[in-house]
């Protein structure tokens, strides 16, 4: 199968034939609100099920719910021959819309204009879902060309870290796992991601003693204690040494020039260090009262080579030297990565370069995706291969239709190659 250019070109032409249907699928999904919270993906899951049932002969579709209204589905497409199982993963939920008055048009318009599809979730990641569903359609029409199974896992709750979505599927549904997984979450077509930084969310709670603001000698300011701890965590946690595995560091450095074209200058440095962002701070009731309580929440991102206990050890050292401040962990997971030399990455990189006609980087990811759940829970080789997100998380989110065609082709050719190993 490898190197059969005429066959590959013929299959890519079938993507071209189906591209208008792919754009319509994306637009129709955008018209269905599925914000997290509450991650109500019932209508989305039912729409996708109906679409696949009509378009893919013999597809087996099953719904799974840990907790309503998060509805997940798993689609299995069999070749009828023994072989590997390749999983495509995507999330049905989206970021909240925010203030709809800041949008140029309805966040649920799904309009096609100027080469883009517009609306919340168009790029993150209903466009990506439309790509791999279209690739699966073409492959389902040519079962004689491949072996094994294709599985699509479509989950809710990703924007809330996936406990009721992808994680639930991996914990309870055997078909949700496979020999390899391609995650179509957002990124950039020329930057494939083999791993992502870890995460530690914490809440600091400070206590003091209330008094009138004119009588500071009678009070103890919780805010002052909190400020000192925030200052030290910002400075000392972010300065921790990072003994990154050399093959990971080399991949990040080798991919830097390409990756930063989309992610922006500075990504390479951020990938190699611990970062700290205090996103909320609360305390006090009036300027003329010494505050007796205060709190703050931080998002700490952890590179390969540093583990969560090391971060917690430093935080606890800082707190031991400051009175009245404690912390709790809100959410955490370790940095995770697949072997960038795995055959999956070789295949997807090769097919990406064939389609894009440019060099492609294989590097690390700053943000989160459900890809980590496949790595951490199952040890499954997992790659992120998705679309460029325009307006991600903000008003006027949109996605390139031309790029959708390219990603669909990459998904198709990568699956074909992998399922013939």
C-alpha positions in Angstrom: 0.0 0.0 0.0 2.9 2.4 0.8 3.7 4.6 -2.0 0.7 3.9 -4.1 0.3 7.5 -5.3 -2.4 6.9 -7.9 -4.6 5.2 -5.3 -3.9 8.0 -2.8 -4.8 10.6 -5.3 -8.0 8.8 -6.2 -9.1 8.7 -2.6 -8.2 12.3 -2.0 -10.4 13.2 -5.0 -13.3 11.5 -3.2 -12.7 13.9 -0.3 -13.0 16.8 -2.8 -16.3 15.3 -4.1 -17.6 15.1 -0.5 -16.3 18.5 0.7 -19.5 20.4 0.4 -21.2 17.7 2.5 -18.4 18.0 5.0 -18.9 21.8 5.2 -22.6 21.3 5.6 -22.0 18.8 8.4 -19.7 21.3 10.3 -22.3 24.1 9.8 -25.2 22.0 11.1 -23.2 21.0 14.2 -22.3 24.6 14.9 -26.0 25.4 14.9 -26.5 23.0 17.8 -25.4 24.7 21.1 -23.2 22.5 23.2 -21.4 24.8 25.7 -19.6 23.6 28.7 -21.0 24.2 31.2 -23.4 22.4 31.2 -21.9 20.2 28.4 -25.3 19.2 27.2 -24.3 17.1 24.2 -27.5 15.2 23.8 -28.7 16.9 20.6 -25.2 16.9 19.1 -24.7 13.2 19.8 -28.1 12.3 18.3 -27.5 14.5 15.2 -24.0 12.9 14.6 -25.5 9.4 15.1 -28.2 10.1 12.6 -25.7 11.5 10.1 -23.3 8.5 10.4 -26.1 6.0 10.3 -27.3 7.4 7.0 -23.9 8.0 5.4 -21.8 5.0 6.5 -23.2 1.6 5.7 -22.7 -0.9 8.5 -21.5 1.5 11.1 -22.2 0.5 14.6 -23.2 3.4 16.8 -23.7 3.2 20.6 -24.5 5.9 23.1 -22.9 6.1 26.6 -23.7 8.3 29.5 -22.1 8.6 32.9 -24.1 11.6 33.9 -26.8 13.5 32.0 -26.7 15.7 30.0 -23.3 14.6 28.8 -24.0 12.2 26.0 -21.1 10.4 24.3 -21.1 8.0 21.3 -18.7 5.4 20.0 -18.8 4.5 16.3 -17.2 1.3 15.0 -16.5 0.7 11.3 -15.2 -2.8 10.5 -13.3 -3.8 7.5 -14.4 -7.5 7.9 -10.7 -8.5 8.2 -8.4 -8.9 11.2 -6.1 -6.1 11.9 -5.3 -3.1 14.0 -7.9 -0.7 15.6 -7.3 3.0 14.9 -9.3 5.5 17.0 -10.2 9.0 16.0 -11.2 11.1 19.0 -13.2 14.4 19.1 -15.2 16.4 21.6 -18.8 17.5 21.0 -18.8 20.3 23.6 -17.5 23.9 23.2 -16.4 26.9 25.2 -19.1 29.2 26.4 -20.2 31.9 23.9 -19.7 34.7 26.4 -21.4 38.0 25.5 -23.2 37.4 22.2 -23.3 41.1 21.5 -19.5 41.0 20.9 -20.1 38.6 17.9 -20.6 40.0 14.4 -23.4 37.5 13.9 -25.1 34.8 15.9 -22.6 32.4 17.6 -24.8 29.6 16.2 -25.0 30.8 12.6 -22.7 28.2 11.0 -22.4 30.7 8.1 -20.0 30.0 5.3 -18.4 33.2 4.1 -15.0 34.2 2.7 -13.7 30.6 2.8 -14.5 30.1 6.5 -17.3 28.5 8.6 -18.3 30.8 11.4 -19.7 30.2 14.9 -18.9 28.7 18.3 -17.2 25.3 18.0 -16.5 25.7 14.3 -12.8 25.2 14.9 -12.8 23.7 18.4 -13.7 21.2 17.3 -16.7 20.5 15.1 -14.6 21.2 12.0 -12.2 18.5 13.1 -15.0 16.1 13.7 -16.4 16.7 10.3 -13.0 16.0 8.8 -12.5 12.6 10.3 -16.2 11.6 9.8 -15.7 12.4 6.1 -12.4 10.4 6.0 -14.2 7.5 7.6 -17.0 7.7 5.1 -14.5 7.3 2.2 -12.7 4.5 3.9 -16.0 2.7 4.7 -16.7 2.7 0.9 -13.4 1.0 0.3 -13.2 -1.7 3.0 -11.3 -3.9 0.6 -8.3 -1.5 0.9 -7.7 -1.8 4.7 -7.8 -4.2 7.6 -9.0 -4.1 11.2 -11.4 -1.4 12.5 -11.9 2.3 12.6 -13.4 3.7 15.8 -14.7 7.2 16.4 -15.0 8.3 20.0 -17.2 11.5 20.2 -17.4 12.8 23.8 -18.8 15.7 25.8 -17.2 17.4 28.8 -13.8 17.9 27.2 -13.8 21.6 28.2 -14.3 20.5 31.8 -11.4 17.9 31.4 -13.4 14.9 30.2 -14.3 13.0 33.4 -17.8 12.4 32.1 -16.7 12.1 28.5 -13.5 10.5 27.1 -12.3 9.4 30.5 -15.6 7.6 31.1 -15.4 5.9 27.7 -11.9 4.7 28.3 -12.8 3.4 31.8 -16.0 1.5 30.7 -16.0 0.9 26.9 -13.5 -1.6 25.4 -14.1 -0.3 21.9 -13.0 3.2 22.9 -9.4 2.0 23.1 -7.2 0.8 20.2 -3.7 0.4 18.9 -3.3 4.1 18.2 -5.3 7.3 18.3 -5.5 10.4 16.2 -7.0 13.4 18.1 -8.4 16.0 15.8 -8.4 18.8 18.4 -7.2 22.2 17.3 -3.6 23.1 16.6 -2.2 23.6 13.2 -1.9 21.2 10.3 1.9 21.7 10.1 2.4 21.1 13.8 1.7 17.6 15.0 1.7 17.1 18.8 3.1 14.0 20.5 2.6 15.2 24.1 1.4 17.9 26.3 2.4 19.7 29.5 0.9 18.6 32.8 -1.4 20.7 34.9 -1.9 21.6 38.6 -4.7 23.9 39.6 -4.5 25.2 43.2 -6.5 27.4 45.5 -4.7 29.4 48.2 -6.7 30.3 51.3 -5.3 32.9 53.7 -6.7 33.9 57.1 -5.9 36.9 59.2 -7.5 39.0 62.0 -10.1 41.7 61.2 -9.7 45.2 62.5 -10.4 48.8 61.5 -8.1 50.0 58.8 -6.9 52.8 61.0 -5.8 50.4 63.7 -3.4 48.1 61.8 -1.7 47.1 65.0 -4.9 45.3 66.1 -5.3 43.3 62.9 -3.5 40.8 60.6 -4.1 41.2 56.9 -4.9 38.0 55.1 -4.4 39.8 51.8 -0.8 40.7 52.7 -0.1 37.1 53.6 -1.6 36.0 50.3 0.3 38.6 48.2 3.6 37.3 49.7 2.8 33.7 48.9 1.7 34.6 45.3 4.9 36.5 44.8 7.0 33.6 45.9 5.1 31.0 43.9 5.3 33.1 40.8 9.1 33.5 41.2 10.2 30.2 42.7 7.9 27.6 41.2 8.5 29.0 37.7 12.3 28.9 38.3 12.4 25.2 39.1 15.0 23.2 37.2 13.5 21.1 34.4 15.4 17.8 33.7 13.6 17.2 30.5 14.2 13.9 28.6 16.7 14.8 25.8 14.6 13.3 23.0 11.6 15.4 24.1 13.7 18.6 24.3 15.3 17.8 20.9 11.8 17.3 19.3 10.7 20.6 20.7 13.7 22.5 19.5 13.7 20.8 16.1 10.1 21.8 15.6 10.3 25.3 17.0 10.5 27.3 13.8 7.5 25.6 12.3 5.4 25.4 15.4 5.9 29.1 16.4 4.5 30.2 13.0 1.1 29.3 14.4 1.5 29.3 18.1 3.5 32.5 18.3 7.1 33.4 19.3 7.9 32.2 22.8 6.1 28.8 22.7 9.4 26.9 22.6 10.6 28.6 25.8 7.2 28.0 27.5 7.2 24.3 26.6 10.5 23.9 28.5 9.6 25.6 31.8 7.1 25.5 34.6 4.6 28.4 34.1 2.3 29.9 36.8 -0.8 32.0 36.2 -2.9 33.3 39.0 -6.3 33.7 37.4 -8.5 34.7 40.3 -8.0 36.6 43.6 -10.6 37.5 46.2 -10.4 39.1 49.6 -11.7 41.8 52.0 -15.0 43.7 52.2 -14.0 47.3 52.5 -10.9 49.6 52.1 -11.1 50.6 55.8 -11.2 47.1 57.2 -8.2 44.7 57.7 -9.3 41.6 55.7 -9.5 38.4 57.7 -9.7 36.1 54.6 -8.5 36.0 51.1 -8.1 33.4 48.3 -6.5 33.0 44.9 -6.5 30.3 42.3 -3.5 29.4 40.0 -3.0 27.4 36.9 0.4 25.8 36.9 1.6 24.1 33.7 4.3 21.4 34.0 6.8 20.4 31.3 8.1 16.9 30.6 10.8 16.1 33.2 9.0 17.7 36.2 6.4 15.8 38.2 3.5 17.2 40.3 5.0 16.1 43.7 8.0 18.3 43.0 5.7 21.3 42.5 3.8 20.6 45.6 7.0 20.2 47.6 8.0 23.7 46.6 4.6 25.2 47.4 4.6 23.5 50.8 8.0 24.9 51.5 6.8 28.4 50.7 3.7 28.0 52.8 5.7 26.7 55.8 7.5 30.0 55.9 4.3 32.2 55.8 1.6 32.2 58.5 -2.0 31.8 57.8 -2.0 30.4 54.3 -3.0 26.9 53.2 -3.7 25.4 49.8 -5.9 22.8 48.1 -5.5 21.0 44.8 -8.4 21.6 42.4 -7.2 19.5 39.5 -4.1 17.8 38.3 -2.5 15.5 35.8 1.1 14.8 34.9 2.9 15.8 31.7 2.4 13.1 29.1 3.8 12.1 25.8 4.0 9.3 23.3 7.2 8.1 21.6 7.7 10.5 18.7 9.5 7.7 16.9 6.5 5.5 17.0 5.2 4.4 13.5 2.0 6.4 14.0 4.0 9.6 14.0 6.1 8.6 11.0 2.9 7.9 9.1 1.0 11.0 10.0 4.0 13.3 9.4 4.6 11.7 6.0 1.0 12.0 4.9 0.8 15.6 6.3 3.8 16.6 4.2 2.4 14.9 1.1 -0.9 16.8 1.4 0.4 20.1 2.6 3.5 20.1 0.4 5.6 21.6 3.2 7.7 20.4 6.1 5.8 19.4 9.2 6.9 19.5 12.9 6.3 16.9 15.5 6.4 18.7 18.8 4.8 19.2 22.2 1.5 20.9 23.1 1.1 23.7 25.6 -2.6 23.3 26.2 -4.8 20.3 27.2 -6.7 17.9 25.0 -8.3 14.5 25.5 -5.2 13.0 23.9 -3.6 13.0 27.4 -6.3 10.6 28.6 -5.4 8.0 26.0 -1.7 8.3 27.0 -2.2 8.4 30.8 -5.0 5.9 31.1 -4.1 3.3 28.4 -0.6 4.1 27.2 -1.9 4.3 23.6 0.3 6.1 21.0 -1.6 9.3 20.4 -1.1 12.3 18.1 -2.9 15.6 17.8 -3.6 16.4 14.1 -6.1 19.2 13.8 -7.2 22.5 12.4 -6.0 26.1 13.0 -8.4 27.7 15.5 -9.4 31.3 14.6 -11.1 33.2 17.4 -10.6 30.3 19.8 -12.6 30.9 23.0 -13.6 34.4 21.9 -16.1 36.1 19.6 -16.3 35.3 15.9 -14.7 31.8 16.1 -14.2 30.4 12.6 -12.3 27.7 10.6 -10.8 27.5 7.2 -12.8 25.3 4.7 -9.7 24.8 2.6 -7.8 23.6 5.7 -10.7 21.2 6.5 -10.2 19.5 3.1 -6.5 19.1 3.8 -7.0 17.7 7.3 -9.6 15.2 6.0 -7.2 14.0 3.4 -4.4 13.6 6.0 -6.8 11.6 8.3 -7.8 9.4 5.4 -4.3 8.6 4.1 -2.9 8.1 7.6 -5.6 5.7 8.5 -5.2 3.8 5.3 -1.5 3.4 5.8 -1.8 2.5 9.5 -4.5 -0.1 8.9 -2.3 -1.9 6.4 0.6 -2.4 8.7 
